[in-house]
Amino acid sequence: MNFANQKSKCPSKFTKASQQAQRESLPFADRRDYDEVQKGFVAAPESRQILAEDGHVVWDMESYDFLLDGTEFDSIHPSLQRQATLNMGYGLFEVVPDRIWQVRGFDLANISFVKGNSGWIIIDALTCEETAKASLDFINTTLGHRPVSALIITHSHVDHFGGMRAIVQEADVKSGKVPVIAPEGFLEHSVSENVYAGNAMRRRSNYQYGNRLPHSPVCHVDQSIGKTSPRGTVGLMAPSRLVSADIEEISVDGVKMVFHNTPGTEAPAEFNIYLPEFKAFMAAENICATIHNIYTLRGALVRDPLFWSKKINEALYKFGNEAEVMFTVHSWPRFGNKRIQEVMRAQRDTYAHLNNAVLYYANKGVTINEIHNVYHLPESLKQQWAAHSYHGSEKHNSRAVINRYLGYWDCNPATLAPLSPQESAPLYVEMMGGAANIQTRATALMLDGQYLLAVEILNKLVYAEPNNQEAKDLLADAFEQLGYQQESTSLRNSYLAAAFELRYGFLGSPLTAVSSSTILAMTTGLWLDYLAICIDPDKAADRRFTMNLITPDNNERYVVELNNATLTNIKDFSLPTPDATVEINRSDLDSVLLGKTTLKDLFMSGKAKVDGAVNPFEILQGMLTTFSPDFEIMPGTQGTNKLVP
C-alpha cells in the first residue's frame, strides 16, 4: 500500500504537555535496562529482514530505525518510546558464558539455546517457521553447527511454538530421538484458544497489535513484548513429554532442569524453568519487561492476577534467592541476584496490587464502568520500569478484574440489556440538535484538549450517520491524540487502528499462513465443537437428528445430536437406535479439513458410509457458515478503502 497521503495529525499542544509531564515524572535516570539489553552481544546479521520462500517480507526490523536517532517524538508516550527503543535489540546474545544464548529481535518472541551434551536444547520456537529457521541458521553459522537435541515449549501461545517444524522433524520426535517437552494441556490449549472465537480474534488483533498500521512515529512503534508479529508459516506438532507436576526435575541432554508449572497465569498451559547448574531462571512469559494483559484486547479468557502474583512469589522463593541471571521468552535478561529479586518483587506486587485494590474499590461500590478512572498504581511502583504496563494497561486490566469477579454488569438496570449502538445513536443525535451541532461542539472540545468528551459525542454521530466522512475524520483525530498519549501499545494501537479505518476504510486482515499441521492437531471432538459454532441458528431451528459417528482407524466413537438449533457431541458413547450411523476414517476426515476433498466426495466414493434414513452431514451442509475476518468494527468503514495500491 502507498501511505504517502496518510492524514495523521501532529501531536496537539495538550498531547505535547502530557508527554512532557511524563518525561519529568518518570525515572529516566535509571538506565540499567539499556546496559542489560546489550550485555553479551555476540553478532548480528547484515540484513535485518527475513524473507519467505516466495520472497515476501516476513520480518523487518529496518522499518523501525526511526527509533534509533535519538529524537524524542511527541507522538509517542516517552515511557513507551523507551520500551520501543529497548526492543530494537537484534542478533545473538550470550546469557550464560559458553552455555546459554538467545537470538533476539528476529520475531515478536525470543528463542533460547542451551548447550547440551550432544546438541542444542532449544527453548521456544518463535511464531513461524521462517524466523525460527533464520535464528537456528544464524547461531549455527556464528558459533558452529550443532544438532538439535531437544525442544522445549514454555507455553501454549503461537509466538512460542509456531516455528517448531523448522526446528525439529516430526519423525525424530515420534522415534524419541529429539524430545519435545511442553506443559500439560499444551496441545489442547494451543488449538482451542484460537479456534472457537478465532475469526473474531483475528479481526480484533488488527486493533490490539496494529497489524495494518505503517511503522512510523505516528503509527506503529512497538508491541511491548517485541516489535510486531511476523507474517510467516505456523506449524504445530504434539509434544512427546508433558510436564504435569507442580515441580518436576528432568535431565535434558545432560542438563538438569527444574520445571515450575504455572497453568492459568499468562497462558492456560505454561511453565518456568530453573537451571541450577548455571543459576539461571527462565521466567517464560510470566515475567517480562512489562505488566501483561489480564484481559487481552484481541479476546481471550480473563486471567487471574492474584494467582499470577502467587506463582511469581513461588518462583522468587524457590529459585530467586540463588539465581544470578533471569532470562525470558520476550525482552531481555536481568543479571545479578539483587536485580533479579527487585524485578520479580515489582511484578509480583503489581499483579497483586491490581487484584487487591480493584476489589477494594469494588467492595465500596465502584463499578466496571468507573474503575478505570479510579484505580491507579502506587507511586512506588510507577518509579520501577518493571511495573509499567506496556502490553496491558491499568485501564483495561482493572476492568478485567471486576469482570472476573463480578461480570460485565454495573448493576444499573439501564445497562442490563441496552439498545445496540446503531439503534440508540439516532436518538442521541436528534436530541443533540443534529450532526452540525455535534461536529461544532466536538471541534471545540478537541481544541480544549478534551478528547474523551469529543469521542463520546462523535461516536454517537458516526453510528447514526456511518457515511458522514467529516464526522469520521473528526473522531479519527480525537482517537489519534488519545493514541499518542498511551503508554500501553494495546491501547495506542487500538486508538490508532480505529483512526486509520475511519479515514481510509478497512484494509483487510493480514493473516499468518496456517500450516496443515495446525489444522490436523484438532481432535475430532474439537472439530465437532467448532462445527457447532459454524451452524446458523436460524437455519437449524426446525432440524433434528441423532448420529453415531465412528472413526475406525483411530477407534473413536461419538454421539452427535442436532436439537434445539444446537449441535452437541459426546465421546465414547453410542446410541442403540440413532437416525444414522456414519463411519469415516479420521485420516479421510483430515483430507476434508485440509480442503483436499469434500464429505460429499467421500460418501460417493464409499470412503464414508452412512447407515440410516438421513445423512446428517448433508443436513448440516445447508446450515454451515464460513467465517471471514473482514467484518466491520467502526461504522461505515467496510469496503471504503481509499488508499492507492
CORHU-V517922 format. One record per residue. N is the residue number from 1. PHI is phi as a letter, one per 40 degrees, with the letter a starting at -180 (* if undefined). NEAR is the number of other ideal C-beta (glycine too) atoms within 8 Angstrom. Layout:
N:PHI:NEAR + N:PHI:NEAR
This chain:
1:*:6 + 2:c:7 + 3:b:7 + 4:c:4 + 5:c:7 + 6:d:8 + 7:c:7 + 8:d:9 + 9:c:9 + 10:c:4 + 11:d:10 + 12:c:10 + 13:c:6 + 14:c:9 + 15:c:13 + 16:c:10 + 17:c:8 + 18:c:9 + 19:c:15 + 20:c:8 + 21:c:8 + 22:c:12 + 23:c:10 + 24:c:6 + 25:b:6 + 26:c:10 + 27:c:7 + 28:c:8 + 29:c:4 + 30:c:7 + 31:b:7 + 32:c:7 + 33:c:11 + 34:c:8 + 35:c:8 + 36:c:11 + 37:c:9 + 38:b:8 + 39:c:9 + 40:g:9 + 41:d:10 + 42:b:10 + 43:a:7 + 44:b:9 + 45:c:7 + 46:c:3 + 47:c:4 + 48:b:9 + 49:b:9 + 50:b:12 + 51:b:9 + 52:c:10 + 53:d:4 + 54:c:4 + 55:g:5 + 56:c:7 + 57:c:9 + 58:c:12 + 59:a:14 + 60:a:9 + 61:c:11 + 62:c:7 + 63:c:6 + 64:b:13 + 65:c:7 + 66:c:9 + 67:c:10 + 68:b:8 + 69:c:6 + 70:g:4 + 71:c:6 + 72:c:7 + 73:c:7 + 74:c:9 + 75:c:10 + 76:b:12 + 77:d:12 + 78:d:12 + 79:c:11 + 80:c:17 + 81:c:13 + 82:d:10 + 83:c:14 + 84:c:14 + 85:c:9 + 86:c:13 + 87:c:12 + 88:c:12 + 89:d:11 + 90:a:9 + 91:h:12 + 92:b:14 + 93:b:14 + 94:c:11 + 95:c:12 + 96:b:9 + 97:d:4 + 98:g:5 + 99:b:7 + 100:b:15 + 101:b:13 + 102:b:13 + 103:b:14 + 104:b:10 + 105:g:14 + 106:c:13 + 107:a:17 + 108:d:13 + 109:b:13 + 110:b:13 + 111:b:17 + 112:b:14 + 113:b:13 + 114:b:13 + 115:c:9 + 116:c:13 + 117:c:6 + 118:b:7 + 119:a:10 + 120:c:13 + 121:c:15 + 122:b:15 + 123:b:12 + 124:g:14 + 125:b:14 + 126:g:17 + 127:c:16 + 128:a:16 + 129:c:14 + 130:c:16 + 131:c:17 + 132:c:17 + 133:c:10 + 134:c:11 + 135:c:13 + 136:c:14 + 137:c:8 + 138:c:12 + 139:c:13 + 140:c:10 + 141:c:5 + 142:c:8 + 143:b:8 + 144:h:4 + 145:c:4 + 146:b:9 + 147:c:7 + 148:c:12 + 149:c:12 + 150:a:14 + 151:b:14 + 152:b:14 + 153:b:14 + 154:c:15 + 155:a:15 + 156:c:15 + 157:b:10 + 158:c:10 + 159:c:11 + 160:b:16 + 161:b:14 + 162:c:17 + 163:c:20 + 164:c:15 + 165:c:12 + 166:c:11 + 167:b:11 + 168:b:12 + 169:c:6 + 170:c:8 + 171:c:6 + 172:c:9 + 173:c:15 + 174:c:7 + 175:c:6 + 176:g:6 + 177:c:5 + 178:b:11 + 179:c:10 + 180:b:16 + 181:b:15 + 182:a:14 + 183:c:16 + 184:d:9 + 185:g:10 + 186:d:15 + 187:c:11 + 188:c:10 + 189:c:12 + 190:c:14 + 191:c:14 + 192:c:9 + 193:c:10 + 194:b:8 + 195:b:10 + 196:d:7 + 197:b:8 + 198:c:8 + 199:c:9 + 200:c:9 + 201:c:12 + 202:c:11 + 203:c:12 + 204:c:12 + 205:c:10 + 206:c:13 + 207:c:13 + 208:d:12 + 209:c:11 + 210:f:17 + 211:c:10 + 212:b:10 + 213:c:11 + 214:c:7 + 215:c:11 + 216:a:9 + 217:c:9 + 218:b:10 + 219:b:13 + 220:c:11 + 221:b:14 + 222:a:13 + 223:b:13 + 224:g:13 + 225:c:14 + 226:i:13 + 227:c:11 + 228:a:12 + 229:c:10 + 230:c:15 + 231:b:11 + 232:b:17 + 233:b:10 + 234:c:15 + 235:b:13 + 236:a:14 + 237:a:12 + 238:c:7 + 239:c:11 + 240:c:9 + 241:a:9 + 242:b:9 + 243:c:13 + 244:b:7 + 245:c:7 + 246:d:5 + 247:b:9 + 248:b:10 + 249:b:8 + 250:b:9 + 251:c:8 + 252:b:14 + 253:f:11 + 254:g:7 + 255:b:12 + 256:c:8 + 257:b:12 + 258:b:12 + 259:c:15 + 260:b:15 + 261:c:14 + 262:b:12 + 263:c:11 + 264:g:7 + 265:c:12 + 266:c:11 + 267:b:11 + 268:c:10 + 269:b:14 + 270:a:17 + 271:a:12 + 272:c:15 + 273:b:14 + 274:b:13 + 275:b:15 + 276:c:8 + 277:d:6 + 278:b:9 + 279:f:9 + 280:b:14 + 281:b:15 + 282:c:15 + 283:c:12 + 284:f:15 + 285:b:17 + 286:c:13 + 287:b:12 + 288:b:12 + 289:c:13 + 290:a:13 + 291:c:13 + 292:c:10 + 293:c:13 + 294:c:12 + 295:b:12 + 296:c:8 + 297:c:11 + 298:c:10 + 299:h:8 + 300:a:10 + 301:c:4 + 302:c:9 + 303:c:13 + 304:b:10 + 305:c:13 + 306:c:10 + 307:c:9 + 308:d:13 + 309:d:13 + 310:c:8 + 311:c:12 + 312:c:14 + 313:c:9 + 314:d:9 + 315:c:16 + 316:d:13 + 317:c:7 + 318:c:9 + 319:b:12 + 320:c:13 + 321:c:8 + 322:b:8 + 323:c:13 + 324:b:9 + 325:a:15 + 326:b:14 + 327:b:14 + 328:b:14 + 329:c:14 + 330:b:11 + 331:f:11 + 332:b:11 + 333:c:13 + 334:b:10 + 335:b:9 + 336:g:7 + 337:c:10 + 338:c:6 + 339:c:10 + 340:c:16 + 341:c:11 + 342:c:10 + 343:c:12 + 344:c:14 + 345:c:9 + 346:c:12 + 347:c:13 + 348:d:12 + 349:c:11 + 350:c:12 + 351:c:14 + 352:c:11 + 353:c:11 + 354:d:17 + 355:c:13 + 356:c:9 + 357:c:9 + 358:c:13 + 359:c:10 + 360:d:8 + 361:c:11 + 362:c:14 + 363:c:6 + 364:b:6 + 365:h:5 + 366:c:8 + 367:c:11 + 368:c:11 + 369:c:6 + 370:b:9 + 371:d:16 + 372:c:10 + 373:c:4 + 374:b:9 + 375:c:10 + 376:a:5 + 377:c:10 + 378:c:7 + 379:d:6 + 380:c:6 + 381:c:12 + 382:c:11 + 383:c:7 + 384:b:11 + 385:d:9 + 386:c:9 + 387:b:12 + 388:c:12 + 389:b:11 + 390:c:16 + 391:c:14 + 392:c:14 + 393:a:11 + 394:d:11 + 395:c:9 + 396:c:14 + 397:c:16 + 398:c:14 + 399:c:12 + 400:c:13 + 401:c:16 + 402:c:13 + 403:c:12 + 404:c:9 + 405:c:7 + 406:b:8 + 407:g:4 + 408:c:4 + 409:c:8 + 410:c:8 + 411:g:4 + 412:c:7 + 413:d:4 + 414:c:5 + 415:b:8 + 416:c:7 + 417:a:2 + 418:c:7 + 419:c:5 + 420:c:6 + 421:d:9 + 422:c:7 + 423:c:7 + 424:c:11 + 425:d:12 + 426:d:8 + 427:c:7 + 428:d:11 + 429:c:14 + 430:d:7 + 431:c:6 + 432:c:11 + 433:g:6 + 434:g:8 + 435:c:10 + 436:c:7 + 437:c:9 + 438:c:16 + 439:c:13 + 440:c:8 + 441:c:10 + 442:c:15 + 443:c:10 + 444:c:8 + 445:c:12 + 446:c:15 + 447:c:6 + 448:c:6 + 449:g:8 + 450:c:8 + 451:c:12 + 452:c:7 + 453:c:8 + 454:c:15 + 455:c:12 + 456:d:8 + 457:c:14 + 458:c:15 + 459:c:10 + 460:c:15 + 461:c:17 + 462:c:16 + 463:c:10 + 464:c:10 + 465:b:9 + 466:c:8 + 467:c:5 + 468:c:11 + 469:c:6 + 470:c:7 + 471:c:14 + 472:c:14 + 473:c:11 + 474:c:14 + 475:c:17 + 476:c:14 + 477:c:11 + 478:c:14 + 479:d:14 + 480:c:14 + 481:c:15 + 482:c:12 + 483:c:14 + 484:d:15 + 485:c:9 + 486:c:13 + 487:c:11 + 488:c:15 + 489:c:14 + 490:c:15 + 491:c:13 + 492:d:15 + 493:c:16 + 494:c:13 + 495:c:13 + 496:c:16 + 497:c:13 + 498:c:13 + 499:c:15 + 500:c:13 + 501:c:13 + 502:c:14 + 503:c:10 + 504:b:10 + 505:g:11 + 506:c:12 + 507:c:10 + 508:g:6 + 509:c:10 + 510:c:8 + 511:c:7 + 512:c:14 + 513:c:8 + 514:b:7 + 515:c:12 + 516:c:6 + 517:c:10 + 518:c:11 + 519:c:11 + 520:c:9 + 521:c:11 + 522:c:11 + 523:c:7 + 524:c:13 + 525:c:9 + 526:c:12 + 527:c:11 + 528:c:13 + 529:c:10 + 530:c:11 + 531:d:11 + 532:c:11 + 533:c:7 + 534:c:9 + 535:c:14 + 536:c:8 + 537:d:7 + 538:c:6 + 539:c:9 + 540:c:13 + 541:d:7 + 542:b:4 + 543:b:9 + 544:a:6 + 545:a:11 + 546:b:11 + 547:a:14 + 548:c:14 + 549:b:13 + 550:b:10 + 551:b:14 + 552:c:7 + 553:c:7 + 554:b:6 + 555:f:6 + 556:b:10 + 557:a:12 + 558:b:14 + 559:c:14 + 560:b:13 + 561:b:10 + 562:b:12 + 563:a:6 + 564:f:3 + 565:f:7 + 566:b:8 + 567:c:12 + 568:b:8 + 569:a:13 + 570:a:7 + 571:c:9 + 572:g:6 + 573:b:8 + 574:a:7 + 575:c:8 + 576:c:4 + 577:b:3 + 578:c:12 + 579:c:9 + 580:a:15 + 581:b:10 + 582:b:15 + 583:b:9 + 584:a:14 + 585:c:9 + 586:c:11 + 587:c:7 + 588:c:12 + 589:c:12 + 590:d:10 + 591:c:10 + 592:c:12 + 593:c:10 + 594:c:9 + 595:g:4 + 596:c:5 + 597:a:7 + 598:b:6 + 599:c:10 + 600:d:8 + 601:c:8 + 602:c:14 + 603:c:13 + 604:c:6 + 605:c:6 + 606:g:6 + 607:c:8 + 608:b:11 + 609:b:8 + 610:b:11 + 611:b:7 + 612:i:10 + 613:c:4 + 614:b:9 + 615:b:10 + 616:d:14 + 617:c:10 + 618:c:9 + 619:c:12 + 620:c:12 + 621:d:9 + 622:c:7 + 623:b:11 + 624:c:10 + 625:b:7 + 626:c:5 + 627:c:6 + 628:b:6 + 629:c:10 + 630:b:8 + 631:c:7 + 632:c:8 + 633:b:10 + 634:c:10 + 635:c:8 + 636:g:11 + 637:b:12 + 638:c:9 + 639:g:5 + 640:b:9 + 641:c:8 + 642:b:6 + 643:c:11 + 644:c:5 + 645:c:4
